[in-house]
Amino acid sequence: MEPVRYHVLHETRYDYGSNVSLSQQQLHLSPRFLPWQQVHEQRIVIEPTPTWRRDGLDAFGNPVSWISFNAPHDSLCIRSAMNIAVLPHLPDEAMLDASIPWEELRERLAYDALEPLPEDLDAARFLFESPHVRVKHELAAYAADCFPPGVPVLIGARALMAKIFEEFEFDPEATTVSTPVLEVLENKRGVCQDFAHLMIACMRALGLAARYVSGYLLTRPPPGKPRLIGADASHAWVSVYAPGTADNWVDFDPTNNLLPDTEHITLAIGRDFTDISPLRGIILGGGGAEPEVAVTVVPLDEEEIPAALLAEPEAGAAEA
């Protein structure tokens, strides 16, 4: 199996309008190492140079950087560039059919299970409510027709993914990062983050474990048109716990109604968006400006890296 190679540039710029005197930030901009994902090169360039920086892993095993600024600054630019290869890992129909019946898995994951397996205990972190995910009977009711008695958990998850895709409209103006999942269910509009949160909430409401995946999705320009720099965006999808599969987790993309394979690049995994926001922190001062975010995903086996993506970082920038 040949991997598909990519160059990804994720650039975030803040123009604060006035000086920020102190700032602390957490960055989830380094790709996660996975059996099907090979990271060949990755660097983060930060301007201005942080006063302090530490790199490590968060509670979910994702690479993370913590940075702090103790000197006044009126702007911030963070540029994450990576070369990465993704191996084919699409599960076949037999694997979906052979997954554990959903009620049996629900009993295994219940808090009063007599002899929980280690992998079940780890998955239990993704059973409960989290900041953007509610566990409500309305959500269980919405998903109920996808999980009739005895259906394999991955067959039910695929049916739920298709239901969300068919019944919800992609609308970037309909929601914000803080829109409650029950409001998304009622209005049936949103973006990839909303659809991922909704599917996760439905799974958890049924007593099943599901987690939030952030990353990038290859998009292709119209035929004959060049790739536009910065025209892509971060993407979000869902990972469902299914013990006995190759990795015990299988991914689903409800925004596109497909199982992710070589065109999805995984950045981080958490309970919901809050755990793995690309950039999150606090500042003292500034004018409250919104960031400008530009993402470009280039398939290296099909295209050359545009010259604009190869520009050298500004003098004085911190690189790692």
N, C-alpha and C positions, 0 to 999 in steps of 0.2 A: 504494500500500500504506500503510494507516494504522498507525502504531505503537500499541503498548499501553503505557500510562503507569502507573508504580508509585511509591509512597512506601515506602521500606524503612527500618526502624529496627533496628540491631544494637547491643545494649547488653551490656557485659561488666562484672561487678562482682566485685572481690576484697575479702574481709574477712580480713586476714592474721592476726588474733588477737593479734599483737604487732607492735612497730614493725619496719618494713623501713628500714634505714639507707641502702642504695644499691640502685638498680634501673636496668636498661637493657632496653628493649623494642623489638621490631620489629613494626609493624602493617601487615597487608595487609587494610585495611578500606575502601579507596577503589576504586570500580569501574573496570575496564579500559575504555578507549575502543576500540570495535570498529566496523566498517562498519555493523553492524546495531544498534548500541547507542549511544544518545545520553544523555549525562549532563547534566542541566539544572541540578542543584544538589547539592552534597555538602559536608558539614561533619563534622568530628570534634571532639567536646567532651571534654576530659580533666579530671578532678578527682582529686587536686589538680593544680595547674599544674606541668607538667614544668620542671625546671631548664634543659633544653636540648631542642630539637627541630629535625629536618631532614627535609624532604620531597624525594622524588626518584623515580627508577625503579630497579627491581632488574635483575638480569642477564637476565631474561626479558621485560622491558618492562612490568612491572606497576607501578602507583603504589604507593609504600611510604613509611611514616613511621618515623623512628627517634627515640625519646624517651629521656630520661635523668632520673632523680631523684637528687639529691645531698643531700636533706634527709629526716629521718625521717618516715614516714607509715605508718598502720596499715590503710589501705584504698585502693582504686583503682577508679575508674569511668571507662569509656571508652564514649562514646555516638556511634555513627556513623549519620547520617541522610542520606538521598539521595532525590532525585526523578530518575527515570530512565525512558527510553522504549525499547522493544525493537521493532524492525521485523520483520515476517515474513521468515524466511530458511530455511525448510524445503526441503532438496534434494528434487527429484522423482525418480521411479523411473528416468528416463532418465539422470540424472546418476550415480546409483549404478551402473547397468549399464555406463556409459561409462568408469568409473574404470579405472585401469591394472591389468592382471593382477598378482596379488600376488607371484608369483615374479619378474616383471620388475622390480617395485619393490624387492624384496629385493636383487636384483643391483645396482640403481642405488645402493642405500644401503650396500652392502658396503664395508668399509674399503679394499679394493684396486680399487675402481671406477676405470677409466682416466681419465675426464673428468667428474668430479662437477659437477653444476649448483649454482649458489649456493644455491638453495632446498633442495637435498638436503643440502648441508653444514650449513645451519641446522637442518634436521630431525634430523640425526645426533645432536644433543644429547639426543634423546629415544629413542635406540636401546638404551641400556646400563642396567645395574643402577643403582639409586639407593637411598637408605636404606630405603624401604618396598617396593621392587620388586626381585624376584629374576628372573634369567634362567636357568631350569632346564628340563631336558628334560621333566619332568613337566607343565609348563605348556604347552609346545609340543604334547605328546601330547594334552592335554585339548582344545586348540583345533583339532587336525588335521582333524577331520571337517567343520569349518566352512570349511576352505580347501582344497578339492580342486584338482587341477591346472587352471590357466587361469581360475579364478574371479576376477572383479574384486575388488579389495581392499575396496571399500566393501560389496559384497554379502557377503563373508566376515565383515567386521566386524559387520554387522547380524545375521548368523546366530550369531556368538559372543555378541553382546549378548542375543539371545533365549534362547540356551542357558543363560547365567548366570541370567537371570530365571526360567526354568522350573525349574532344578535347585537353586537356592539359596533359603534361607528368610531373610527379613528378621527379625533378632533382635537388639535393642539390648543384650541381656545377654550375648551370645555372645562378644564381642570387646572389646578396648580399642584405643587409638590405636596401640599397639605390637605388636599381634598379627601374627605373620609371615604372609605371603601364602600360603605352602604349608600352613599350619595352616587358613587359611580354605578352601583348596581341599579339604582332607581332611574338614573338618567340615560344609562346605556351609551355613554360617550366617554372618550378619554384618549390616553396615549399608552405606549408600551408599559410604562411604570404602573399605570392604573390597572391594566389588564393582568399584569403579573401579580400585583397585590390582590386583585380579585380572585384569581385562580388559587393562589396560596391560601387565602382566607376560606374559600370553599373547601379545599382539601383538609385544612385544619379543623373546620367545623364538623367534618365527618370523622374526625379522630385520626387523620393521616398526616404524616410529616411531609412538609414541603418547604423549600427555601428559595430565596431570591438570588438571581444571578445577574450581575452587571457585566457589560462588555461592549463589543463592537460587532456590527453586522456589515458585511460587504454590500455596498450598493453600486449599481452600474450606471454610468451616464448614458443618455440617449445615443443610439447608433450614430457614429460620425462626429460626436461631440467630445471635447476633451474633459477629463476629470476636473471638477472645480475644487480648488484648494479650500478646505474647511467646510465643505458642504455636507459632510456626513454628520452623524450624531452618535452619542452613546445609546446603547440599547439595553433592554432588560427582558429577562425571561424567567422560567420556573424550573426547578429541579425537584423531582418527586422521589421519595424514598421507596425503593423496591429491592429488599434483600434477595440475594441470589443472582442478581444481574452482575455484569462485569465490575462495576464500580459501586454497586448498591444504590446508585442514584441515576435517574434518567431525565434528560432535559426536554422541556416542551416550550414552544414559543407561541403563545396564544395570539399575539399581534399578527402573525403571519400564518398560523395554522400549520405548523410543521415541527418536526423534531430536528433540533439543531445538529449540524454536522460540520463540514469544513468551512462554511461561510460565517460561522459564529466564533468570535474570539473572546474567551473568558477572561475577565479582569478580576472579579472578586465574588465571594459568596457570603450571604448573611441571612438574618431573619427577614429583613426588609431593607428598603432603601436607606433607612437611617444608619444601619450598621456599616454601610459601604459606600456612602456618598463620596464621589471623587475628591471633593475638597470641602472640608467642614472645619469651622473653628470660631474663634471670638476675636474681636478687635476693639481697641479703645481709640475713639476718634473716627475721622472719615465722614463722608457725606452719604453713606448708605447706597452707593451705586451698585447696580446689578452687574455680574460678570459677563464678559464676552467669551463665548466658548466656541472653538473651531476644531473639528475632528476630520481627519482625512485617512481613509483606508485604501492602500494601494496593493493590488495583487501582483507580487513581484514576478511571477511566471508569465504574466500577460503584459505588463507595462513597466516602463522605466520610472524611477522615482522622480517626480517633478523637481526642477532645480530649486523652486521656492521652498521645498521641504528640506533642502540640504544646506540652507543658510546657516552660517556659524553663529553661535550664541553671542550676545552682546558682551563686550568687555566687562569684567567684574562679576559676571553671573556665576552662581554656584552650580557645580555639576557633580553628579554621582551616578 
